[in-house]
Amino acid sequence: MNPTDTLLADALHASARVWAGEAEQARAVLRFVETRRTDALTQGLSARQVEDARQVAILEVAIELHVAQGFVANLVSSTRTLVMDLPTVWAGHLHGEVDRAKAREIASTAWKLHAPENVTRLDESVLAYATTHTLGQLKGWLRRFLVRVEPDHAIERRKAAQADRNVTITALDDGMSLLQALIPTTDALLIERDLTLAAKASRHATADDDRTLAQARADALVDTLLRKEDTATTSGRGRFHVGITVSLASLLGVSSEPGV
């Protein structure tokens, strides 16, 4: 093993220690919050008072760790799910095989499952993929898993997700702001196509336009929303390509698994 390989191995071992430390921290936080809740129950307090005690414990953790209260609440919920329902994934987290972000993403997927056997199936199959792929790739795998094992609930989840559509604006430094929109994917694809068409048209209209395509797309969005110019000159909504993957079993009619 050459020196650079040794350095890479050291980096991997350090990451594993960090991830295992995250799991230990999460377990300690869960135990602290659950102990406060148990003490409140032992005292015979009402359900509301028990929940208040739990929330106070979460606030105490947030103050001590200098993190947001919402982060602690999510950490407690996801860790409880990992410990109770996903023992294989939890063991992998404790051993430093996956980090907190991946473990939390897997736990949030378990929350969406309706059948207990599918939670078990998730626990038995996801770790091998999670340890060898990025967080983004894992998210895609988890989305496909949900559709594959519980296709009947896919439409329900989509309707529920659409109810959360919103637009947010966050002020940043140097006079800039971040505009974000949570909208259906079909609309997002069309908007992306329109912005690209408008950006290319505007750049071609002026010979000395030195803007990048990204800058022109941003300008096109502002112009459209603020109606700074006639958007009717945009050359239509255009077309985009959608790839559909269907299992052989579905094509043969022996499975109801939907395409992706």
matplotlib code that plots the C-alpha trace (Angstrom):
import matplotlib.pyplot as plt

x = [0.0, 1.5, 1.4, -1.6, -3.6, -2.8, -4.0, -7.2, -7.7, -7.1, -9.8, -12.3, -11.6, -12.0, -15.4, -16.5, -15.6, -17.5, -20.6, -20.5, -20.1, -23.2, -25.1, -23.9, -24.9, -28.3, -28.8, -27.8, -30.2, -33.1, -32.4, -32.4, -35.7, -37.3, -36.2, -37.8, -41.0, -41.0, -40.5, -43.5, -45.6, -44.4, -45.6, -49.1, -49.1, -51.7, -50.9, -50.4, -48.0, -46.1, -45.7, -44.7, -42.0, -40.8, -40.7, -38.8, -36.2, -35.8, -35.3, -32.7, -30.8, -31.0, -29.6, -26.7, -25.7, -26.3, -28.6, -32.2, -35.0, -36.5, -33.3, -33.4, -37.1, -36.3, -33.2, -35.3, -38.0, -35.7, -33.5, -36.5, -37.6, -34.1, -33.8, -37.3, -38.0, -34.8, -32.3, -30.0, -29.7, -29.2, -26.4, -24.8, -25.0, -23.5, -20.6, -19.9, -21.1, -23.6, -23.8, -26.6, -28.1, -28.5, -29.9, -32.4, -33.5, -34.1, -36.1, -38.2, -39.0, -40.1, -42.6, -44.3, -44.8, -48.1, -47.3, -45.0, -43.5, -42.4, -40.5, -38.8, -38.0, -36.6, -34.4, -33.1, -32.3, -31.3, -28.0, -26.0, -27.0, -26.6, -23.0, -21.9, -23.8, -24.1, -27.0, -28.6, -28.5, -29.9, -32.8, -33.6, -33.4, -35.8, -38.3, -38.3, -38.6, -41.7, -43.4, -42.3, -43.6, -46.7, -47.8, -51.4, -50.3, -48.3, -51.2, -52.2, -48.7, -48.6, -51.8, -50.6, -47.3, -49.1, -50.9, -47.5, -46.7, -45.3, -42.9, -40.2, -37.8, -34.7, -32.5, -28.8, -25.7, -24.6, -28.1, -29.2, -32.1, -32.9, -36.3, -37.5, -40.7, -42.1, -44.4, -45.4, -42.6, -44.6, -45.0, -41.3, -40.2, -42.3, -41.0, -37.4, -38.0, -39.6, -36.8, -34.2, -36.0, -36.5, -32.8, -31.5, -33.8, -32.8, -29.0, -29.3, -31.3, -28.2, -24.8, -22.8, -24.7, -22.0, -24.4, -24.1, -27.1, -27.7, -27.7, -30.0, -32.4, -32.5, -33.2, -36.0, -37.6, -37.5, -38.8, -41.7, -42.8, -42.5, -43.8, -40.9, -41.4, -43.9, -43.4, -45.6, -42.4, -41.1, -41.1, -43.7, -43.5, -41.3, -40.9, -39.0, -38.3, -39.5, -38.0, -40.2, -38.9, -41.3, -40.5, -40.9, -43.4, -45.7, -45.3, -46.3, -49.3, -48.3, -47.5, -49.2, -45.9, -46.1, -43.5, -41.0]
y = [0.0, 3.3, 6.5, 8.0, 4.8, 4.9, 8.5, 7.6, 4.6, 7.0, 9.3, 6.4, 5.3, 8.8, 9.1, 5.8, 7.1, 10.3, 8.4, 6.0, 9.0, 10.5, 7.3, 7.3, 11.0, 10.2, 7.3, 9.5, 12.2, 9.7, 8.2, 11.6, 12.7, 9.3, 9.3, 12.7, 11.4, 8.3, 10.3, 12.4, 9.3, 7.8, 11.0, 10.4, 13.6, 14.2, 13.4, 17.0, 17.5, 14.4, 15.9, 19.2, 17.4, 15.8, 19.1, 20.8, 18.0, 18.5, 22.2, 21.5, 19.3, 22.0, 24.6, 22.3, 21.2, 24.6, 23.3, 24.1, 22.6, 21.1, 19.3, 17.6, 16.7, 15.0, 13.3, 11.8, 10.6, 9.1, 7.5, 5.9, 4.4, 3.1, 1.5, 0.0, -0.8, -0.8, -2.8, -3.7, -0.1, 1.1, -1.5, -0.2, 3.4, 2.4, 0.6, 3.7, 2.2, 5.0, 8.6, 10.4, 11.9, 8.5, 6.9, 9.7, 9.4, 5.7, 6.3, 8.9, 6.3, 3.8, 6.4, 6.4, 2.6, 1.1, -2.6, -3.7, -6.4, -3.7, -1.9, -5.2, -5.6, -2.1, -2.9, -6.1, -4.6, -1.0, -1.1, -2.8, -0.1, 2.8, 1.9, 1.9, 4.9, 8.7, 10.3, 11.5, 8.0, 6.5, 9.0, 7.7, 4.1, 4.8, 6.5, 3.6, 1.2, 3.0, 2.7, -0.9, -2.3, -0.2, 1.1, 1.6, 4.3, 6.3, 8.4, 9.1, 10.3, 12.4, 14.2, 14.8, 16.2, 18.6, 20.0, 21.2, 23.3, 26.7, 29.5, 30.8, 33.7, 33.7, 36.8, 36.1, 38.3, 41.0, 42.0, 38.6, 36.3, 32.7, 32.0, 28.4, 26.8, 23.4, 22.5, 19.3, 17.9, 18.1, 21.9, 22.2, 20.5, 22.8, 25.9, 24.7, 24.2, 27.7, 29.4, 27.7, 28.7, 32.3, 32.5, 31.3, 33.6, 36.6, 35.9, 35.4, 38.6, 40.7, 40.1, 41.3, 39.5, 38.0, 36.5, 32.8, 30.6, 30.3, 34.1, 34.5, 31.9, 33.8, 37.1, 35.3, 34.2, 37.7, 39.2, 36.7, 37.1, 40.9, 41.1, 43.3, 42.2, 40.5, 36.8, 35.9, 36.1, 32.9, 30.1, 27.9, 25.4, 23.1, 19.4, 17.3, 13.6, 11.3, 7.9, 5.1, 1.9, -0.9, -4.3, -7.4, -8.9, -5.8, -6.1, -9.8, -8.9, -10.9, -7.9, -4.5, -2.8, 0.7, 2.1, 4.7]
z = [0.0, -1.0, 1.2, -0.7, -0.2, 3.5, 3.7, 2.0, 4.3, 7.3, 5.9, 5.6, 9.1, 10.4, 8.6, 10.2, 13.6, 13.0, 11.8, 14.7, 17.0, 15.4, 16.3, 19.8, 20.2, 18.8, 21.2, 24.1, 23.1, 22.6, 26.0, 27.7, 26.1, 26.7, 30.4, 30.9, 29.3, 31.4, 34.6, 33.7, 33.2, 36.5, 38.2, 36.9, 34.8, 32.1, 28.5, 27.7, 30.6, 29.5, 26.0, 27.5, 29.5, 26.3, 24.4, 27.3, 27.1, 23.4, 24.0, 26.6, 24.2, 21.5, 23.9, 25.0, 21.5, 20.0, 17.3, 16.2, 18.2, 15.1, 14.3, 17.8, 17.4, 14.0, 15.5, 18.3, 16.0, 13.4, 16.0, 17.7, 14.4, 13.7, 17.1, 17.2, 13.5, 11.6, 13.6, 10.7, 9.6, 13.2, 13.7, 10.5, 11.8, 15.2, 13.3, 11.2, 7.9, 7.2, 8.3, 10.1, 6.8, 5.2, 8.4, 8.8, 5.1, 5.6, 8.7, 7.0, 4.2, 6.9, 8.1, 4.7, 4.6, 5.7, 6.0, 8.8, 6.5, 4.1, 6.9, 7.6, 3.9, 3.8, 6.8, 5.2, 1.8, 2.1, 4.0, 1.3, -1.2, 1.3, 2.2, -1.5, -2.9, -2.3, -0.4, -3.6, -5.1, -1.9, -2.1, -5.6, -4.5, -1.6, -3.9, -6.2, -3.2, -2.0, -5.4, -5.9, -2.6, -2.0, -5.5, -4.3, -1.9, -4.5, -5.6, -2.0, -1.3, -4.4, -3.5, 0.1, -1.2, -3.6, -0.6, 0.7, -2.4, -1.5, -2.4, -0.1, -0.3, 1.9, 2.1, 1.5, 1.6, -0.9, -1.9, -3.2, -2.2, -2.7, -4.4, -3.9, -5.1, -4.1, -7.0, -9.0, -11.1, -14.3, -13.8, -12.8, -16.0, -18.2, -16.3, -16.7, -20.5, -20.8, -19.0, -21.1, -24.3, -23.2, -22.1, -25.4, -27.3, -25.3, -25.7, -29.4, -29.8, -28.8, -30.5, -27.5, -24.8, -22.5, -20.0, -19.2, -19.8, -16.0, -15.7, -18.7, -17.2, -13.9, -15.8, -17.8, -14.5, -13.1, -16.4, -16.5, -12.9, -12.9, -16.5, -17.6, -21.2, -23.4, -22.8, -25.8, -28.0, -26.3, -28.8, -27.2, -24.4, -26.4, -25.7, -23.2, -23.0, -20.3, -19.8, -18.3, -16.7, -16.4, -14.9, -17.1, -14.7, -15.2, -19.0, -18.8, -16.6, -13.6, -11.4, -10.7, -10.0, -11.8, -14.0, -12.8]

ax = plt.figure().add_subplot(projection="3d")
ax.plot(x, y, z, "-o")
ax.set_aspect("equal")
plt.show()
